[in-house]
Amino acid sequence: MIRMSIGEKIFQIFAVSIITLMCITMLFPFIHLLSVSFSSPAEATRPGIHLIPKDISFEAYKKTLQSTRMWIGFGNSVFRTVIGAAAALFMMAITAYPLSKKYLPHRPFYNLIIIMTLFFSGGLIPSYLLIKNIGLMDSYLVYIVPMLIATFSLLIMRNFFMGIPAELEDSAKIDGANDFRILMSIVLPLSKPILATIGLWQAVNHWNAWFDALMYIQTPSKMVLQLYLRRLIISNEHSELNAIMSQDVGVQEVIPETIKAAVLIVVTVPIVLVYPFLQKYFVKGALIGSLKG
């Protein structure tokens, strides 16, 4: 045990108190929505913060889970999250690996071009024209292709690869392995922390994305869950609310506030459940990948 000075103890107490307060502050809105989603209409409309539902009702969830549009959006969001994150990891891995090698010809130039994209972008209109001209409008590929490379994540992965001992690769080359085989059989198995970290970042980005669907998708069956949520919560479209509230359960047993709260919980919970499985890799991957190189 390391004995701490009085100043270190005071600082630790202060830091823990601040972090605890921040956690409580962040949890309050989620707990409030969870309580409202399980409340009856009379309890949900009561002024103030709702921490514990007093008159528990599951009708809002029954109506929400009976919504066909919600399930279509949920399926599209799961598809783009799983496929998009996996494709982005693969593309960034095969890009970051050669960039991590000092013997790559013109390596400083490639790094400069990649880093420039962190500071400069074409803007909304050029991006829209590009998507239209390459034929991605109203296509599922518009969810995947534009997000294949994330510059910051690419640099983090490159730095992590630079920290892998070169002797491992040299021994594999002596045995006749090519660069692709080395990447797949040696480098990636040793890179689970950074792959889990960047995979989680990409999954969260895909799950929360809605603007690309708003801009490029016209077919309702290709709409993602976040765009459905935006129309329901922010735009307050009565057609979306009426489509949910007109299910089999009695109309008087739910109100728009409980429906909105239930949909928000349904949208939030899936991506939150992913984090515990990747938590053990997350901190290690972010720390090593940001420092090495």
Backbone as a ProteinNet text record, in pm:
[ID]
protein_1_A
[PRIMARY]
MIRMSIGEKIFQIFAVSIITLMCITMLFPFIHLLSVSFSSPAEATRPGIHLIPKDISFEAYKKTLQSTRMWIGFGNSVFRTVIGAAAALFMMAITAYPLSKKYLPHRPFYNLIIIMTLFFSGGLIPSYLLIKNIGLMDSYLVYIVPMLIATFSLLIMRNFFMGIPAELEDSAKIDGANDFRILMSIVLPLSKPILATIGLWQAVNHWNAWFDALMYIQTPSKMVLQLYLRRLIISNEHSELNAIMSQDVGVQEVIPETIKAAVLIVVTVPIVLVYPFLQKYFVKGALIGSLKG
[TERTIARY]
83.4	0	87.5	53.8	126.8	56.6	132.8	75.1	66.1	-52.9	-75.5	-62.3	-16.1	-8.2	-147.7	-160	-290.4	-342	-250.7	-292	-343.2	-276.7	-320.8	-455.7	-478.1	-607.3	-719.2	-691.1	-791.8	-824.5	-720	-741.6	-822	-790.7	-863.2	-1009.6	-1035.5	-1174.5	-1248.8	-1180.2	-1241.3	-1270	-1173.4	-1190.7	-1303.8	-1307.3	-1412.4	-1549.4	-1555.9	-1682.8	-1733.1	-1642.7	-1681.4	-1728.1	-1653.8	-1692.1	-1825.7	-1845.3	-1972.8	-2088.2	-2068.4	-2171.9	-2202.8	-2099.1	-2119.9	-2198.2	-2164.9	-2237	-2384.1	-2410.3	-2549.5	-2624.1	-2557.5	-2620.2	-2653.6	-2564.9	-2589.7	-2696.7	-2707.8	-2806.5	-2948.2	-2961.5	-3093.8	-3187.6	-3145.1	-3237.7	-3279.8	-3185.4	-3218.4	-3317.9	-3293.6	-3385.8	-3523.3	-3524.1	-3651.5	-3730.2	-3663.4	-3731.7	-3779	-3696.2	-3734.7	-3858.7	-3864.5	-3979.6	-4105	-4090.4	-4205.8	-4257.9	-4167.1	-4209.3	-4291.1	-4270	-4344.4	-4462.4	-4489.9	-4594.4	-4726.5	-4831.7	-4963.3	-4972.1	-5068.5	-5079.8	-5089.2	-5164.2	-5179.4	-5046.8	-4970.8	-4842.2	-4737.8	-4741.3	-4642.9	-4656.5	-4778.2	-4800.8	-4780.3	-4747	-4721.1	-4593	-4595.3	-4474.8	-4361.6	-4237.5	-4120.6	-4046.2	-3939	-3855.7	-3913.6	-3923.6	-3978.9	-3863.6	-3842.4	-3734.7	-3786.1	-3901.5	-3961.5	-4106.9	-4146.2	-4286.9	-4379.5	-4480.8	-4572.2	-4690.4	-4729.8	-4843.1	-4790.7	-4733.1	-4661.1	-4756.7	-4717.5	-4795.5	-4699	-4727.1	-4644	-4706.1	-4813.3	-4886.1	-4803.5	-4719	-4636.8	-4541.2	-4482.3	-4391.3	-4467.6	-4589.3	-4669.2	-4697.4	-4733.5	-4762	-4635.3	-4526.8	-4401.4	-4351.9	-4356.5	-4307.2	-4401.3	-4522.9	-4615.7	-4602.9	-4520.3	-4506.5	-4419.1	-4473.6	-4397.5	-4284.8	-4309.8	-4206.8	-4088.6	-4117	-4009.3	-3920.2	-3979.3	-3901.7	-3823.3	-3880.7	-3806.9	-3683.2	-3702.2	-3589.3	-3487.7	-3535	-3444.5	-3359.2	-3422.2	-3347.1	-3243.5	-3280.6	-3185.2	-3069.3	-3097.7	-2990.8	-2896.4	-2950.8	-2865.9	-2779.8	-2839.4	-2764.4	-2648.5	-2675.1	-2568.2	-2463.5	-2504.9	-2409.3	-2314.4	-2367.5	-2284.2	-2197.2	-2260.6	-2185.7	-2093.2	-2141.9	-2061	-1938.7	-1955	-1841	-1739.5	-1787.3	-1695.8	-1619.9	-1690.4	-1625.1	-1525.3	-1560.2	-1468.9	-1343	-1358.1	-1241.5	-1148.5	-1205.3	-1123.3	-1050	-1121.2	-1059.7	-952.2	-978.1	-877.5	-757.3	-778.5	-666.4	-572.6	-628.3	-542.4	-483.5	-536.4	-477.3	-372.6	-402.3	-310.6	-184.2	-194.5	-77.5	38.2	16.8	130.9	178.5	86.9	128.2	214.2	209.2	289.7	432.4	461.5	594.5	677.7	794.2	880.8	939.1	943.2	998	894.9	772.7	671.6	713.8	722.1	760.7	661.8	715	635.3	543.9	582.6	500.5	466.2	560.8	525	418.1	423.8	324.1	185.2	176.3	46.8	-8.3	78.9	34.3	-16	51.8	10.3	-127	-148	-277.5	-388.6	-362.3	-464.2	-493.5	-388.7	-407.3	-480.9	-459.9	-528	-679.3	-729.2	-874.7	-934.6	-848.7	-898.3	-934.8	-874.8	-891.9	-974.5	-982.3	-1052.9	-1151.8	-1267.2	-1368.4	-1437.2	-1502.3	-1565.8	-1691.4	-1756.8	-1881.6	-2002.4	-2118.8	-2242.5	-2280.1	-2277.7	-2321.4	-2228.2	-2095	-2007.7	-2025.4	-2047.4	-2068.8	-2196.1	-2300.9	-2427.6	-2410.8	-2341.9	-2320.3	-2234.7	-2135.9	-2051.3	-2132.8	-2213	-2296.7	-2392.5	-2446.7	-2540.4	-2470.7	-2352.8	-2283.3	-2227.8	-2194.1	-2141.5	-2252.3	-2377.4	-2491	-2527.3	-2502.2	-2535.2	-2666.5	-2732.9	-2859.8	-2962.6	-3032.2	-3138.7	-3089.3	-2967.7	-2908.4	-2855	-2857.5	-2801.6	-2651.7	-2585.3	-2441.8	-2407.2	-2504.7	-2476.6	-2454.3	-2500.9	-2474.2	-2333.3	-2277	-2151.6	-2030.5	-2036.9	-1919.3	-1861.9	-1942.5	-1882.2	-1815.4	-1845.6	-1789.8	-1687.1	-1632	-1535.4	-1404.9	-1366.7	-1241.7	-1271.6	-1234.7	-1239.7	-1095.5	-1058	-917	-855.9	-924.6	-869.3	-849	-947.9	-936.4	-825.1	-810	-703.9	-566	-546.3	-417.8	-391.5	-496.7	-481.2	-440.7	-504.9	-471.2	-329.9	-291.4	-155	-51.3	-74	19.1	28.4	-84.3	-83.1	-0.7	-20.2	55.7	206	243.7	385.1	449.5	368.8	422.4	440.6	395.1	413.2	557.3	626.1	767.3	786.4	885.7	913.2	968.5	1027.8	1085.2	979.9	856	749.2	720.8	718.2	691.4	809.3	931.4	1049.9	1056.6	1022.4	1023.9	917.2	801.7	696.3	738.2	808.3	856.2	959.3	1042	1139.6	1067.9	952.7	874	792.3	800.2	733.1	599.4	560.3	432.2	442.1	338	334.9	274.4	269.1	222.6	78.1	-8.3	-149.6	-163.9	-88.1	-94	-42.2	62.9	116.3	13	-54.9	-157.3	-269	-317.5	-432.4	-396.7	-278.6	-243.8	-164.6	-96.9	-11.6	-55.8	-66.7	-91.3	-231.1	-332.9	-469.9	-498.4	-454.3	-476.3	-410.2	-299.2	-232.9	-295.1	-389.7	-446.1	-590.2	-629.9	-767.7	-809.4	-722.1	-764.7	-800.8	-717.3	-745.1	-860.8	-875.2	-987.6	-1119.4	-1119.6	-1241.4	-1275.1	-1173.1	-1195.9	-1252.7	-1186.8	-1232.7	-1364	-1379.1	-1506.4	-1622.4	-1601.1	-1705.3	-1733.8	-1628.8	-1649.4	-1732.4	-1695.9	-1767.5	-1911.2	-1931.2	-2066.6	-2155.4	-2102.9	-2180.1	-2210.2	-2111	-2133.4	-2241.8	-2238.8	-2340.1	-2476.7	-2480.2	-2609.8	-2676.5	-2597.5	-2653.7	-2676.5	-2625.7	-2633.3	-2776.1	-2814.4	-2947	-2943.7	-2843.6	-2842.4	-2824	-2741.4	-2722.6	-2851.5	-2928.6	-3058.1	-3154.2	-3151.1	-3237.1	-3201.7	-3071.1	-3025.3	-3037.6	-3009	-2988	-3092.2	-3179.1	-3274.7	-3415.2	-3481.5	-3620.7	-3719.8	-3673.8	-3762.6	-3786.5	-3913.2	-3940.1	-3887.7	-3883	-3837.4	-3687.7	-3613.8	-3469.5	-3434.8	-3535.2	-3513.7	-3455.2	-3360.5	-3297.8	-3376.9	-3348.2	-3423.9	-3406.1	-3286.6	-3262.2	-3342.1	-3360.2	-3442.5	-3588.9	-3632.9	-3768.1	-3785.7	-3685	-3690.7	-3694.2	-3615.8	-3613.6	-3750.3	-3812.3	-3944.4	-4048	-4028.3	-4124.4	-4104.4	-3978.3	-3948.1	-3931.5	-3841.6	-3807.2	-3908.7	-3933.1	-4029.8	-4172.2	-4194.9	-4327.3	-4435.4	-4403.1	-4497.2	-4614.9	-4735.4	-4853.7	-4880.7	-4838	-4862	-4786.7	-4662.8	-4584.8	-4646.3	-4685.2	-4747.3	-4880.6	-4959.9	-5089.3	-5073.4	-4966.6	-4943.8	-4915.1	-4850.2	-4821.9	-4944.2	-5008.5	-5119.3	-5245.2	-5250.2	-5369.2	-5359	-5268	-5255.4	-5372	-5366.3	-5477.2	-5507	-5403.1	-5425.2	-5509.5	-5590.7	-5679.3	-5606	-5661.3	-5595.5	-5581.6	-5674.7	-5672.2	-5567.5	-5506.6	-5414.5	-5271.9	-5243.7	-5111.1	-5127.3	-5020.6	-5016.7	-4884.7	-4872.9	-4748.1	-4622.9	-4629.7	-4511.1	-4458.2	-4547.4	-4502.6	-4452.6	-4514.6	-4469.8	-4328.7	-4304.2	-4172.4	-4066.6	-4099.5	-4004.6	-3972.5	-4073.5	-4051.2	-3963.7	-3988.4	-3907.1	-3762.4	-3741.9	-3604.9	-3531.9	-3600.5	-3537.8	-3504.5	-3595.7	-3572.6	-3452.3	-3434.1	-3322.1	-3190.8	-3193.9	-3070.6	-3014.9	-3101.7	-3056.5	-2965.4	-2995.1	-2909.6	-2763.1	-2732.2	-2592.2	-2526.1	-2604.4	-2549.1	-2508.7	-2583	-2553.9	-2426.2	-2379.7	-2257.8	-2133.7	-2137.6	-2017.5	-1957.2	-2035.4	-1971.4	-1885.2	-1918.6	-1840.8	-1706.8	-1695.2	-1572.5	-1496.6	-1549.1	-1491.5	-1347	-1314.9	-1180.7	-1074.5	-1118	-1022.9	-1021	-1127.3	-1148.7	-1038.4	-1014.4	-916.2	-776.4	-741.3	-607.6	-584.3	-682.5	-666.2	-653.5	-735.8	-730.5	-599.4	-551.1	-428.5	-305	-290.8	-172	-172.7	-288.4	-295.1	-269	-295.4	-276.5	-135.6	-58.5	73.6	186	171.3	282.1	298	419	447.1	491.8
-119.6	0	125.5	219.2	345.5	447.4	501.7	601.2	734.8	794.7	921.8	1035.8	1148.2	1267.6	1325	1420.7	1483.4	1551.7	1619.4	1685.5	1587.9	1471.1	1370	1312.3	1292.6	1242.3	1342.5	1469.7	1573.6	1577.9	1571.4	1573.4	1452.2	1334.2	1213.6	1222.2	1270.9	1286.6	1385.2	1494.9	1595.1	1537.2	1463.8	1406.4	1304.5	1216.7	1115.1	1180.6	1287	1357.1	1419.8	1482.4	1545.4	1441.3	1330.4	1225.3	1162.4	1140.7	1085.1	1178.8	1308.1	1406.9	1409.5	1400.5	1398.4	1274.1	1159.9	1036.4	1046.4	1099.9	1116.2	1211	1320	1417.1	1354.2	1268.5	1202.7	1095.2	1032.9	926	977.8	1099.5	1153.4	1153.8	1207.1	1207	1066.6	971.9	835	772.8	792.5	738.7	804.2	934.2	1004.6	946.6	927.5	870.4	728.2	649.7	513	511.3	602.2	610.5	653.6	753.7	801.8	693	616.5	512.8	403.6	382.1	280.1	338.4	466	531.7	536.4	550.1	571.4	715.5	749.4	886.9	991.2	962.6	1059.7	1083.1	976.1	989.7	1054.2	1023	1077.1	1227.5	1279.6	1423.3	1502	1433.3	1503.4	1584.6	1713.5	1797.2	1745.8	1773.7	1736	1618.3	1579.6	1468.3	1337.5	1239.2	1109.2	1010.4	964.2	868.4	726.5	713	581	586.1	502.4	502.9	451.8	529.9	492.1	411.7	437.8	365.6	297.4	178	111.2	65.4	95.7	54.8	16.4	-93.7	-141.9	-112.2	-32.9	-10.6	64.2	157.5	232.4	138.8	43.5	-52.4	-149	-185.5	-273.6	-207.3	-79.7	-8.4	13.9	47.5	72.7	-52.1	-167	-290.5	-347.2	-295.8	-338	-252.8	-148.4	-57.5	-120.1	-136.5	-192.5	-99.8	30.8	126.5	123.4	105.9	100.3	-21	-135.5	-256.9	-249.3	-184.6	-166.1	-79.2	30.9	117.8	47.7	-33.9	-107.5	-205.8	-277.7	-372.6	-303.3	-188.7	-114.7	-60.2	-16.2	34.4	-77.3	-193.7	-307.1	-348.1	-349.1	-386.2	-290.8	-159.8	-64.7	-63.4	-90.2	-90.6	-208.9	-328.1	-449.1	-449	-431.1	-435.6	-315.5	-198.1	-77.3	-79.5	-123.5	-128.8	-233.7	-350.5	-456	-412.4	-351.7	-306.3	-194.9	-104.4	5.1	-48.4	-145.9	-205.5	-270.3	-342.3	-409.1	-307.2	-205.2	-105.2	-26.7	10.3	85.8	-0.2	-129.7	-218.6	-231.7	-254.2	-272	-139	-27	104	141.7	115.1	154.2	68.5	-57.7	-146.2	-97.6	-69.5	-17.4	119.5	202.9	334.1	324.4	211.3	194.4	152.5	124.5	78.5	195.2	214.4	325.8	307.2	183.7	158.6	178.3	217.8	243.9	364.2	352.1	466.5	583	702.7	826	825.3	757.9	748.7	885.4	980.8	1113	1184.3	1167.7	1233	1173.9	1041.4	977.6	1020.6	1024.9	1068.7	1212.5	1297	1436.3	1448.6	1375.3	1379	1332.2	1227.1	1173.8	1271.3	1330.8	1423.9	1550.2	1590.2	1710.6	1695.9	1571.2	1551.4	1578.3	1584.7	1621.7	1768.9	1850.4	1994.9	2051.8	1980.4	2031.8	1927	1973.4	1885.1	1958.1	1881.7	1942	2019.7	1987.6	2055.1	1972.9	2022.1	1947.1	1931	2039.7	2034.3	1947.6	1965.4	1873.8	1727.8	1703.4	1565.1	1507.9	1588.4	1543.7	1513.3	1601	1579.3	1456.1	1433.4	1314.5	1188.2	1184.5	1067	1042.5	1148.2	1134.4	1085.1	1137.8	1103.2	961.4	908.9	771.7	668.8	715	623.7	562.2	633	579.9	633.3	718.2	774.1	663	670.4	575.7	431	409.6	276	247.1	120.4	82.8	111.9	115.4	140.7	281.8	372.8	508.7	512.4	411.2	400.8	348.9	273	201.6	272.3	303.1	350.4	481.4	586.3	712.1	704	601.3	589.2	475.9	432.4	323.3	364.7	491	539	656.9	644	755	794.5	915.5	954.8	941	990.7	983.6	839.3	754.6	613.4	545.8	585.1	529.5	561.5	683.6	722.3	649.1	631	555.2	411.6	350.8	213.1	204	301.1	302.1	308.2	394.8	405.5	275.2	206.9	79	-24	-30.6	-125	-96.7	30	65.1	11.7	-16.1	-66.8	-217.4	-288.4	-434.1	-465.2	-552.3	-581.8	-628.1	-568.1	-603.6	-745	-798.6	-932.5	-1039.3	-1016.7	-1113.1	-1121.9	-1007.9	-1005.3	-1059.2	-1028.3	-1077.4	-1229.9	-1288.8	-1434.8	-1496.4	-1429.7	-1480.5	-1470.4	-1363.2	-1349.5	-1456.5	-1492.2	-1599.2	-1730.9	-1751.6	-1873.6	-1867.2	-1754.4	-1743.5	-1672.1	-1610.3	-1540.2	-1404.9	-1370.2	-1238.6	-1136.8	-1010.5	-903.7	-924.2	-969.2	-987.8	-1099.8	-1206.6	-1318	-1273.1	-1191.4	-1140.1	-1053.6	-970	-882.7	-964.1	-1064.6	-1141.3	-1240.6	-1299.1	-1407	-1361.2	-1247.3	-1202.7	-1067.1	-968.1	-831.4	-816.5	-859.1	-839.6	-918.9	-1045.5	-1114.3	-1045	-973.7	-900.4	-762.5	-726.1	-590.3	-588.4	-687.8	-692.5	-567.1	-509.7	-388.4	-273.3	-246.7	-133.4	-164.2	-289.6	-327.3	-314.2	-356	-342.6	-195.7	-114.8	27.3	97.4	81.8	148.3	87.4	-43.5	-105.6	-47.4	-21.6	40	182.1	258.1	394.1	392.4	304.3	297.7	250.2	153.7	103.8	214.5	291.1	401.7	506.3	538.9	637	590.9	464.4	412.7	407.9	365.9	353.2	489.9	592.9	725.5	807.4	761.6	841.4	848	965	983.5	1083.6	1172.7	1279.4	1224.9	1120.4	1063.7	1000.8	939.9	885	995.7	1106.7	1220.6	1279.5	1284.6	1348.3	1258.6	1130.3	1045.4	935.3	913	802.2	856.8	801.8	839.3	726.1	602.9	488.5	467.5	468.7	452.8	322	215.8	86.6	83.5	185.9	193.1	293	345.7	443.8	377.5	444.3	390.9	434.5	369.9	393.8	536.1	591.5	726.1	831.5	813.2	908	894.9	772.1	749.8	818.7	807.4	871.8	1023.2	1076.9	1221.8	1272.3	1201.2	1242.8	1235	1137.9	1118.3	1219.7	1248.2	1331.6	1477.9	1505.6	1644.1	1707.4	1640	1695.8	1687.5	1594.7	1579.4	1552.5	1462.9	1432.4	1352	1403.8	1338.5	1205.3	1191.5	1066	951.1	978.5	874	836.5	937.2	909.6	837.1	881.4	816.8	672.3	646.6	509.6	416.3	467.8	385.8	377.3	489.9	493.3	427	395.7	332.5	180.9	125.6	-19.7	-74.9	-202.4	-272.4	-220.9	-175.8	-131.1	-5.5	15	129.2	261	352.9	479.7	562.7	550	631.2	583.7	467.7	412.7	461.6	535.3	592.7	734.5	812.6	948.4	964.9	1068.9	1086.6	1089.7	1143.4	1151.5	1012.6	919.3	784.6	710	734.3	670.7	716.9	848.5	902.9	848.7	841.8	790.2	643.9	564.5	422.2	403.2	482.5	471.8	510.3	614.3	654.9	544.1	476.6	366.8	251.9	218.9	110.7	141.7	269.2	309	306.9	342.2	358.1	225.9	136.9	16.3	-73.6	-102.1	-197	-158.4	-32.2	7.2	13.9	41.4	41	-100.3	-200.5	-339	-391.1	-325.3	-369.9	-335.5	-223.3	-172.7	-270.1	-338.3	-427.9	-536.5	-580.7	-686.5	-636	-505.4	-448.4	-363.6	-353.3	-262	-297.5	-426.5	-466.4	-428.8	-410.9	-370.6	-220.3	-152.3	-13.8	79.6	84	177	145.6	16.2	-24.3	12.6	-11.8	18	165.9	247.5	392.3	449.4	399.2	453.2	416.7	287.3	243.5	301.9	299.3	348.7	497.1	573.3	717.4	758.2	668	705.2	649.3	527.8	466.9	529.7	527.3	584	725.2
0	0	0	-85.6	-92.2	-3	91.7	182.2	110.1	116.8	50.9	150.2	100.5	184.7	202.7	293.6	319.6	193.2	120.8	-3	-106.9	-118.6	-214.8	-175	-44.9	1.3	-28	-3.6	-31.4	-180	-262.5	-408	-452.9	-396.1	-435	-394.3	-275.3	-230.7	-321	-354.1	-440.8	-579.5	-636.2	-770.1	-772	-671.2	-664.9	-647.9	-568.5	-547.9	-677.1	-750.9	-877.2	-977.8	-989	-1083	-1044.3	-914.8	-868.4	-900.4	-877.4	-908.1	-1056.8	-1139.8	-1284.3	-1326.2	-1268.3	-1301.1	-1262.8	-1143.6	-1100.4	-1193.5	-1231.4	-1322	-1456.5	-1506.2	-1634.9	-1624.1	-1507.6	-1490.9	-1470.4	-1417.4	-1386.4	-1507.1	-1624.3	-1739.4	-1780.8	-1777.5	-1816.5	-1718.6	-1588.8	-1487.9	-1500.6	-1527.6	-1544.6	-1662.1	-1777.5	-1893.5	-1865.7	-1797.4	-1764.5	-1676.5	-1579.1	-1489.5	-1565.1	-1652.3	-1729.8	-1822.2	-1882.5	-1977.5	-1909.3	-1780.2	-1707	-1629.5	-1646.7	-1568.6	-1644.2	-1568.2	-1627.3	-1676.5	-1761.4	-1810.5	-1700.4	-1594.4	-1485.8	-1414.6	-1392.3	-1324.2	-1415.2	-1546.4	-1639.9	-1657.7	-1645	-1662.5	-1534.1	-1425.8	-1300.5	-1312.1	-1272.7	-1283.6	-1195.8	-1237.3	-1158.8	-1218	-1150	-1193.6	-1141.1	-1228.1	-1192	-1175.9	-1054.7	-1029.6	-1012.2	-949.5	-928.2	-973.7	-1071	-1115.7	-1004.8	-971	-863.9	-915.9	-1037.7	-1097.8	-1223.8	-1206.9	-1315.7	-1425	-1550.1	-1666.1	-1778.3	-1846.1	-1956.9	-2092.8	-2094.5	-2219.5	-2323.2	-2278.7	-2374.3	-2447.8	-2376.4	-2440.1	-2530.2	-2490.3	-2575.1	-2709.1	-2705.6	-2828.8	-2911.1	-2842.3	-2912.7	-2984.1	-2914.7	-2973.4	-3078.5	-3086.6	-3191	-3316.4	-3311.9	-3425.8	-3534.6	-3653.4	-3765.2	-3807	-3808	-3848	-3752	-3625.7	-3528.2	-3551	-3580.1	-3602.7	-3732.9	-3835.2	-3960.7	-3936	-3864.7	-3832.3	-3744	-3649.7	-3562.1	-3642	-3734.4	-3817	-3904.1	-3963.2	-4045.9	-3963.1	-3840.4	-3754.1	-3711.7	-3679.3	-3643.3	-3762.5	-3880.9	-4002.2	-4026.4	-4023.4	-4052.3	-3940.9	-3817	-3706.9	-3716.3	-3738.2	-3743.3	-3868.8	-3985.3	-4111.1	-4122.5	-4084.2	-4096.4	-4007.1	-3882.2	-3790.7	-3835.5	-3880.4	-3925.2	-4050.5	-4146.7	-4269.6	-4241.2	-4151.2	-4116.9	-4048.4	-3958.6	-3893.4	-3995.6	-4091.2	-4192.4	-4278.6	-4325.8	-4412.6	-4339.2	-4215.5	-4140.4	-4104.7	-4083.6	-4051.7	-4171.4	-4290.9	-4408.1	-4454.3	-4405.2	-4434.7	-4330.4	-4204.5	-4097	-4096.1	-4136.9	-4130.5	-4217.8	-4345.8	-4425	-4377.5	-4326.5	-4277.6	-4152.3	-4083.6	-3962.5	-3993.4	-4120.3	-4160	-4213.8	-4154	-4193.8	-4332.6	-4380.6	-4513.5	-4625	-4591.1	-4694.2	-4778	-4911.2	-4993.9	-4980.2	-4969.7	-4959.8	-4837.5	-4732.6	-4611.2	-4551.5	-4538.3	-4483.8	-4566.3	-4696.7	-4782.7	-4757.7	-4749.2	-4723.1	-4586.2	-4486.8	-4354.3	-4357.4	-4431.8	-4441.6	-4506.7	-4614.9	-4683.5	-4591	-4513.8	-4423.2	-4310.3	-4253.2	-4142.2	-4188	-4311.4	-4363	-4358.7	-4371.4	-4368	-4230.6	-4126.6	-3994.3	-3986.9	-4072.8	-4064.6	-4179.8	-4290.7	-4407.4	-4457.3	-4500.1	-4559.2	-4673.4	-4758.5	-4875.1	-4843	-4732.2	-4698.8	-4738.8	-4703.6	-4722.5	-4869.3	-4944.9	-5084.9	-5169.3	-5162.7	-5238	-5196.8	-5067.4	-5022.6	-5082.8	-5087.1	-5145.5	-5294	-5365.8	-5509.5	-5533.5	-5447.5	-5461.5	-5442.1	-5335.5	-5309.5	-5425.8	-5480.9	-5592.6	-5718.2	-5748.4	-5872.1	-5871.6	-5754.3	-5749.8	-5728.8	-5729.4	-5728.3	-5594.8	-5485.6	-5352.9	-5297.2	-5371.6	-5322.7	-5302.6	-5189.8	-5156.6	-5161.8	-5112.5	-5110.1	-4970.6	-4932.5	-4803.2	-4795.8	-4911.8	-4913.1	-4866.2	-4872.5	-4827.4	-4676.5	-4606	-4462.9	-4433.9	-4526.8	-4501.7	-4562.3	-4692	-4765.9	-4711.8	-4688.5	-4642.5	-4505.1	-4426.9	-4292.4	-4281.5	-4394.9	-4391.3	-4325	-4340.6	-4282.3	-4190.8	-4064.7	-3969.3	-3939.9	-3976.9	-3974.5	-3835.9	-3732.9	-3597.7	-3554.6	-3579.3	-3542.7	-3622.5	-3748.5	-3832.3	-3774.3	-3728.8	-3670.4	-3539	-3459.2	-3334.3	-3363.9	-3463.2	-3499.3	-3556.6	-3636.7	-3691.2	-3578.9	-3480.3	-3367.9	-3288.7	-3274.2	-3202.8	-3279.6	-3411.4	-3492.9	-3485.2	-3472.6	-3463.9	-3336.3	-3236	-3109.9	-3106	-3210	-3214.4	-3255.1	-3181.6	-3212.1	-3356	-3423.8	-3562.7	-3575.6	-3466.7	-3473.3	-3502	-3454.7	-3482.4	-3631.6	-3696.4	-3839.9	-3919.1	-3873.1	-3943.5	-3941	-3826.5	-3817.3	-3907.5	-3919.1	-4007.9	-4154.6	-4189.8	-4327.5	-4361.9	-4264.3	-4287.1	-4316.6	-4252.4	-4275.9	-4403.5	-4475.3	-4604.4	-4603.7	-4493.2	-4486.6	-4556.6	-4630.9	-4694.3	-4598.4	-4642.3	-4553.7	-4510.4	-4602.2	-4566.9	-4464.9	-4481.9	-4385.7	-4249.2	-4248.3	-4121.7	-4051.2	-4129.6	-4071.2	-4008.1	-4080.5	-4033.4	-3922.7	-3929.1	-3837.3	-3715.5	-3725.5	-3614.9	-3560.5	-3648.5	-3602.3	-3543.5	-3614.9	-3565.3	-3437.6	-3424.2	-3296	-3177.7	-3202	-3094.5	-3072	-3155	-3151	-3102.2	-3023.5	-2975	-2898.1	-2812.3	-2740.4	-2832.7	-2932.5	-3020.4	-3114.6	-3156.6	-3242.2	-3166.7	-3040.4	-2960.1	-2935.7	-2910.8	-2884.5	-3006.1	-3119.8	-3242	-3289.9	-3271.4	-3308.2	-3230.2	-3100.9	-3019.3	-3065.8	-3096.7	-3148.5	-3276.3	-3367.6	-3494.7	-3475.7	-3386.8	-3361.8	-3304.6	-3210.7	-3152.6	-3258.3	-3343.1	-3448.5	-3544.5	-3583.9	-3675.8	-3608.4	-3483.5	-3414.9	-3395.9	-3369.4	-3344.2	-3470.9	-3584.9	-3707.8	-3760.3	-3803.6	-3863.3	-3980	-3981.1	-4080.7	-4221.8	-4237.5	-4370.5	-4421.9	-4332.7	-4374.5	-4415.1	-4342.8	-4375.9	-4511.6	-4543.6	-4666.3	-4788.8	-4772.5	-4889.9	-4909.2	-4811.4	-4819.7	-4843.2	-4943.8	-4972.3	-4942.9	-4948.5	-4927.5	-4777.7	-4731.7	-4587.4	-4529	-4609.4	-4557.2	-4531.2	-4575.3	-4551.5	-4441.4	-4375.1	-4270.1	-4145.7	-4080.9	-3959.6	-3836.7	-3725.8	-3603.1	-3551.5	-3565.9	-3513.9	-3589.2	-3719.2	-3795.4	-3754.5	-3731.3	-3680.3	-3545.4	-3459.9	-3328.9	-3343.2	-3434.4	-3454.6	-3498.5	-3589.7	-3636.6	-3524.6	-3436.8	-3328	-3216.4	-3180.9	-3064.9	-3102.3	-3196.1	-3226.9	-3319.9	-3433	-3528	-3476.2	-3379.4	-3317.2	-3421.6	-3517.1	-3624	-3568	-3588.7	-3534	-3603.1	-3729.8	-3800.6	-3736.7	-3689.8	-3624.9	-3490.6	-3412.7	-3283.3	-3300.2	-3396.9	-3418.6	-3464.1	-3542.6	-3588.6	-3472.3	-3368.6	-3250.5	-3160.5	-3137.8	-3042.1	-3094.2	-3224.3	-3280.9	-3280.7	-3196.3	-3186.3	-3104.9	-3074	-3009.3	-2869.6	-2796.2	-2658.7	-2659.6	-2558	-2552.2	-2565.6	-2644.3	-2671	-2544.7	-2452.4	-2331.3	-2230.5	-2256	-2158.6	-2176.6	-2283.4	-2305.5	-2358	-2344.1	-2396.6	-2471.9	-2554.5	-2630.8	-2545	-2423.4	-2338.6	-2302	-2267.8	-2232.2	-2355.3	-2471.3	-2594.7	-2629.4	-2622.3	-2653.8	-2558.1	-2430	-2332	-2359.3	-2393.3	-2420.6	-2544.3	-2648.3	-2770	-2741.2	-2661.1	-2624.9	-2549.9	-2460.6	-2386.5	-2481.2	-2571.2	-2667.4	-2755.8	-2791.8	-2876.8	-2799.8	-2672.9	-2594.6	-2543.6	-2499	-2429.7	-2514	-2641.5	-2715.5	-2721.1	-2751	-2761.9	-2624.9	-2519.2	-2383.9	-2342.3	-2385.9	-2349.1	-2414	-2520.3	-2587.9	-2506.1	-2434.6	-2366.8	-2266.5	-2179.8	-2081.5	-2143.8	-2265.4	-2328.7	-2381.7	-2404.1	-2458.9	-2358.3	-2237.1	-2138.4	-2104.4	-2094.3	-2053	-2156	-2283.9	-2387.2	-2408.5	-2365.5	-2407.5	-2359.1	-2228.6	-2173.2	-2222.1	-2223.3	-2266.7	-2412.2	-2497.3	-2639.1	-2665.9	-2600.6	-2622.2	-2570.7	-2456	-2396.6	-2479.3	-2510.7	-2585.8	-2726.4	-2791	-2928.6	-2940.9	-2835.9	-2843.3	-2804.5	-2737.4	-2689.4	-2774.8	-2822.8	-2895.4	-3033.4	-3083.8	-3215.4	-3206.3
[MASK]
+++++++++++++++++++++++++++++++++++++++++++++++++++++++++++++++++++++++++++++++++++++++++++++++++++++++++++++++++++++++++++++++++++++++++++++++++++++++++++++++++++++++++++++++++++++++++++++++++++++++++++++++++++++++++++++++++++++++++++++++++++++++++++++++++++++++++++++++++++++++++++++++++++++

